[in-house]
């Protein structure tokens, strides 16, 4: 073997060793995997996931926001939106920082797309706050994405239930099934955002996957009170075909639910024109062909509950809530109206 061949072989060995060292360093640098949601963030020590609030500390993924509140308020239950869950009631609503999606149209991006130090509160203190008002139905986890605040929900929800309160979750539906299963026994009502019925939309606008959400909606169906919200964005998720497919998918769940079609307004990084009323009403017409309870959000005149049997307006919500139900049934034809706490 000549000197030139020896040099070439030595270089090959040297390059191979360097490659192995690089791979080893890369593997060792990512020494924690967050399993809370399907994003499965691989984290170096001190690094936070895409949700901004879960961090690798010495190889363990921990919550940076446990016991920290970004926002709280007493809200009408209809604001969640939940139209078939104790209509006319109020609920203490709370949210932490962070979200595991990066929706370009996020309306709460000030708290969902970053982490700041929030107001300190313990689970028992949060329960006391949520139930101190006699009119409060219980506690709603909302505003940002509550599932990334998992430990706080897990520790607080049973305490709310023990005091006779209701627990509500308003979520994007992107959480690993094992963690959702841990929460379900403590949840009374859930509103899930199905942002579109298109994987391309979820990839382009949200940095996520539709399949993850649909899987969890199926998991929730029939086990909690369930309502769905879709923000309708013209030219992005409002095609008749897509809306029809989503309506049919919701119908095949074979459980009663309500679908809220809300008007988009420019927010965060998306500046397309607001959804006009005609587009939203067309979406309503499509949805009503398949589902009995469909509502229009962020515009006037779309919040009335009609009896699916005779068409009677049984609950009007504008300008004030007027519940005409008779023991949860239509006063005109006697048809039972879907929901929990519907008796006036």
C-alpha positions in Angstrom: 0.0 0.0 0.0 1.5 3.3 -1.1 1.7 6.5 1.1 -1.1 8.2 -0.9 -3.5 5.3 -0.2 -2.6 5.4 3.5 -3.4 9.1 3.6 -6.7 8.6 1.9 -7.7 5.7 4.3 -6.6 7.7 7.3 -8.7 10.6 6.1 -11.7 8.3 5.7 -11.3 7.0 9.3 -10.9 10.5 10.6 -13.9 11.8 8.8 -16.0 8.9 10.0 -15.0 9.4 13.6 -15.9 13.1 13.3 -19.3 12.2 11.9 -19.9 9.8 14.8 -18.8 12.5 17.3 -21.1 15.0 15.7 -24.1 12.6 15.8 -23.3 11.7 19.4 -23.1 15.4 20.4 -26.3 16.1 18.6 -28.1 13.2 20.2 -26.8 14.1 23.7 -27.7 17.7 23.3 -31.4 16.8 22.8 -31.9 14.8 26.0 -35.6 15.3 26.6 -38.7 14.7 24.5 -42.0 16.4 25.5 -44.8 13.9 25.1 -47.7 16.1 26.2 -48.8 16.9 22.7 -48.2 15.2 19.3 -45.7 17.9 18.3 -43.1 15.8 20.3 -40.6 18.7 20.8 -37.0 17.5 21.2 -35.3 19.8 23.7 -31.8 20.6 24.8 -31.2 21.5 28.5 -32.8 24.9 29.2 -34.8 24.9 25.9 -38.5 25.4 25.7 -40.8 23.7 23.2 -42.9 25.4 20.5 -45.5 26.1 23.2 -43.0 28.5 24.9 -43.9 27.2 28.4 -42.6 23.6 28.7 -38.9 23.4 29.3 -36.1 20.8 29.6 -34.5 21.0 33.0 -31.8 18.4 33.6 -33.4 16.0 31.2 -37.0 16.4 32.6 -39.7 18.4 30.8 -41.4 20.7 33.3 -44.0 23.4 33.2 -42.7 27.0 33.4 -46.2 28.3 34.1 -47.5 26.1 36.9 -49.3 28.4 39.3 -49.0 31.4 37.0 -52.1 33.0 35.4 -52.0 35.2 32.3 -55.6 36.3 32.4 -58.8 35.7 34.3 -62.3 37.1 34.2 -66.0 36.3 34.9 -67.6 35.5 31.5 -71.0 34.5 30.2 -70.9 30.8 29.3 -72.1 31.9 25.8 -68.7 33.6 25.3 -66.8 30.3 25.2 -68.9 29.7 23.1 -71.2 27.2 24.7 -74.8 27.6 23.8 -76.2 24.3 25.1 -74.6 24.2 28.5 -76.5 26.1 31.3 -77.5 28.9 29.0 -77.5 32.3 30.6 -75.0 31.3 33.3 -71.6 32.8 34.1 -68.3 31.1 34.6 -64.9 32.1 36.0 -62.5 31.9 33.1 -58.7 31.6 33.4 -55.8 31.1 31.1 -52.0 30.6 31.3 -49.4 31.6 28.7 -48.5 29.6 25.7 -49.9 27.5 22.9 -48.6 24.5 20.9 -49.9 25.9 17.6 -48.7 29.0 15.8 -51.9 30.2 14.1 -51.2 33.2 12.0 -54.7 34.6 12.8 -54.5 34.1 16.6 -56.8 36.5 18.4 -55.0 36.0 21.7 -51.4 36.1 20.5 -50.3 38.4 23.3 -50.5 35.5 25.7 -50.5 32.4 23.5 -47.3 33.1 21.5 -45.0 34.0 24.4 -44.2 33.4 28.1 -44.2 36.1 30.7 -44.3 35.7 34.5 -48.0 35.6 35.4 -49.9 36.3 38.6 -49.2 33.6 41.2 -52.0 31.4 42.3 -52.3 27.9 43.8 -55.0 25.4 42.7 -57.0 25.9 46.0 -56.8 29.6 45.5 -58.0 29.3 41.9 -60.9 27.2 43.1 -61.8 29.8 45.7 -61.7 32.6 43.1 -63.8 30.6 40.6 -66.6 29.9 43.1 -66.6 33.0 45.3 -69.3 34.5 43.3 -72.7 32.8 43.8 -73.5 33.2 40.1 -70.4 31.3 39.0 -71.0 28.0 37.4 -67.4 26.8 38.0 -64.1 27.2 36.2 -63.3 27.4 32.5 -59.7 26.9 31.2 -59.5 29.1 28.1 -58.0 32.2 26.4 -54.7 30.6 25.3 -54.3 26.8 24.9 -55.1 25.2 28.2 -53.6 21.8 27.4 -50.1 23.1 27.7 -51.1 24.1 31.3 -51.9 20.4 31.9 -50.5 20.0 35.4 -52.5 23.0 36.6 -55.7 21.7 35.2 -55.1 18.2 36.5 -54.5 19.5 40.1 -57.4 22.1 40.0 -60.3 20.4 38.2 -60.9 17.8 41.0 -61.0 20.5 43.6 -63.6 22.4 41.6 -65.7 19.3 41.3 -65.4 18.6 45.0 -66.9 22.0 45.6 -69.8 21.3 43.3 -68.5 23.4 40.4 -68.4 22.6 36.7 -65.1 22.3 34.7 -65.0 23.6 31.1 -62.2 23.4 28.6 -61.8 25.5 25.4 -59.1 24.0 23.4 -57.5 23.5 20.0 -57.7 19.7 20.6 -53.9 19.1 20.1 -52.9 17.0 23.1 -51.6 13.4 23.3 -54.4 10.9 23.9 -53.0 9.6 27.2 -53.0 13.1 28.8 -56.5 13.9 27.4 -57.7 10.6 28.9 -56.4 11.7 32.3 -58.4 14.9 32.1 -61.7 13.7 30.6 -63.2 12.3 33.9 -62.9 15.8 35.4 -64.4 17.7 32.4 -68.1 18.7 32.1 -68.0 20.6 28.8 -65.5 21.1 26.0 -65.4 23.4 23.0 -62.9 22.3 20.4 -61.6 24.5 17.6 -61.6 22.6 14.3 -59.9 25.3 12.3 -60.5 23.7 8.9 -61.1 20.4 7.3 -57.8 20.4 5.5 -54.3 19.2 6.4 -52.9 21.8 4.1 -54.6 24.5 6.1 -53.3 23.2 9.4 -49.8 22.9 8.0 -49.7 26.3 6.4 -51.7 28.5 8.9 -51.2 26.6 12.2 -48.1 24.5 12.2 -50.1 21.4 13.2 -52.1 18.5 11.8 -55.9 18.1 11.4 -55.7 14.4 12.2 -54.6 15.0 15.7 -57.6 17.2 16.4 -60.1 14.8 14.8 -58.8 11.9 16.8 -59.4 13.8 20.1 -62.9 15.0 19.0 -63.8 11.4 18.5 -62.3 10.6 21.9 -64.4 13.3 23.6 -67.7 12.6 21.7 -70.3 11.1 24.0 -68.2 11.5 27.1 -68.5 15.2 27.8 -70.8 18.0 26.6 -69.3 18.9 23.2 -69.5 22.0 21.0 -67.3 22.9 18.0 -66.0 26.2 16.7 -64.6 27.0 13.3 -63.3 30.5 12.4 -64.4 31.0 8.8 -61.7 32.7 6.7 -62.6 33.7 3.1 -60.5 31.9 0.5 -58.8 29.7 3.1 -61.3 27.3 4.7 -64.7 28.4 3.4 -65.2 26.3 0.2 -68.6 24.6 0.0 -66.9 21.3 -0.5 -64.8 21.6 2.6 -67.6 22.9 4.8 -69.8 20.0 3.6 -67.2 17.4 4.4 -66.7 18.8 7.9 -70.4 19.0 8.5 -70.8 15.3 7.4 -67.8 14.3 9.6 -69.4 16.0 12.6 -72.7 14.3 11.9 -71.1 10.8 11.7 -70.0 11.1 15.3 -73.6 10.3 16.1 -73.7 12.5 19.2 -75.6 15.7 19.7 -73.4 18.8 19.4 -73.5 22.5 18.4 -71.3 24.0 15.6 -70.2 27.6 15.9 -69.2 29.3 12.6 -67.4 32.5 13.5 -66.5 35.5 11.4 -62.8 36.1 11.0 -61.3 39.6 11.7 -57.7 40.5 10.9 -55.4 39.6 13.8 -51.7 38.8 14.5 -50.0 38.0 11.2 -52.9 37.5 8.9 -54.4 40.5 7.2 -56.9 39.1 4.7 -60.2 40.9 4.6 -62.8 40.1 7.4 -65.3 37.4 6.6 -68.4 39.1 5.2 -71.9 38.2 6.3 -72.9 36.6 3.0 -70.0 34.1 3.2 -71.0 33.2 6.8 -74.6 32.8 6.0 -73.8 30.5 3.1 -71.7 28.4 5.5 -74.6 28.3 7.9 -76.9 27.0 5.1 -74.5 24.2 4.2 -74.1 23.2 7.8 -77.8 23.2 8.6 -78.3 20.6 5.9 -76.5 18.1 8.1 -76.6 19.4 11.7 -79.6 20.7 13.8 -77.7 23.3 15.9 -75.5 25.7 14.0 -74.6 29.3 15.0 -72.9 32.3 13.6 -70.3 34.0 15.8 -68.8 37.5 15.8 -71.8 39.0 13.9 -75.3 40.0 15.0 -78.3 37.7 14.5 -76.7 34.3 14.5 -77.1 33.1 18.1 -80.7 32.0 18.3 -81.5 28.3 19.0 -84.3 26.9 16.9 -86.2 23.8 17.5 -85.0 21.2 15.0 -88.5 19.7 14.8 -90.8 22.7 14.2 -88.4 25.7 13.8 -89.6 27.6 16.8 -87.1 30.1 18.3 -86.6 28.5 21.7 -83.6 30.5 23.0 -82.8 34.0 21.9 -79.6 35.6 23.0 -79.8 39.1 21.5 -80.2 41.7 22.9 -80.6 39.7 26.1 -81.0 36.0 26.7 -84.6 34.8 26.6 -85.1 31.1 27.3 -88.5 29.9 26.2 -87.9 26.2 26.8 -90.4 24.3 28.9 -88.4 21.8 31.1 -85.8 21.6 28.4 -88.4 21.1 25.6 -89.8 23.2 22.8 -92.9 25.0 24.1 -94.6 24.6 20.7 -94.1 20.9 19.8 -92.5 19.4 22.8 -89.2 18.3 21.1 -86.4 17.9 23.6 -83.5 20.3 23.0 -80.0 19.0 23.2 -77.9 20.3 26.1 -77.1 20.3 29.8 -78.8 22.6 32.3 -81.3 23.7 29.6 -84.3 23.9 32.0 -85.2 27.5 32.7 
